[in-house]
Amino acid sequence: MLRKILAYIAVLFLLLNNLGCGFLIGAGIGGGAGYAGYKSIKRDKKKPESIANIEGIKKRAYETRVYEAGYEEAWEAVMTFFQDINIVPSFTDKETGLIKAETANATFSAYIKSLDPSHVSVRLLAVDKKGKRIWKEKDYPLIHNKIQEIISQKRFLKGTVTPIE
């Protein structure tokens, strides 16, 4: 038994002698770097910009809704919605999906993106001159429901058109 212990000590001595202290130092540095990385990740959770980033993602989530509609239907519905609330778009680009309207006190915008032939995403935003959001989180379901209602009405009206003979 004593011989085995002495043999293990001898092997350990030879390994340390051949590898040098660099092996132990490298292990220590690697462990320290891992701990430092853990501490920096832990610290990032407390940073205001991390919280602001999460809030930004959350805000974009309720500003955006996916509709089961074609691009043309969604475009027309958003334009109708703006007209219904007495906002006249000052800039439209059907190719990029951007609709923008400016009033004396605010800027309203919509971004329409085709996901596939029968689905689009619509993101709406309204900000005042100071950059503060006008539409709050609780307003977006009502606004998006209104756009869905417009899409449904247009589909209904399209289906009821009688050709003139």
Secondary structure, 3 states (H helix, E strand, C coil): CHHHHHHHHHHHHHHHHHHCCHHHHHHHHHHHHHHHHHHHHHHHCCCHHHHHHHHHHHHHHHHEEEECCCHHHHHHHHHHHHHHCCCCCCEEECCCCEEEEECCCEEEEEEEEEEECCEEEEEEEEEECCCCECCCCCHHHHHHHHHHHHHHHHHHHHHCCCCCC
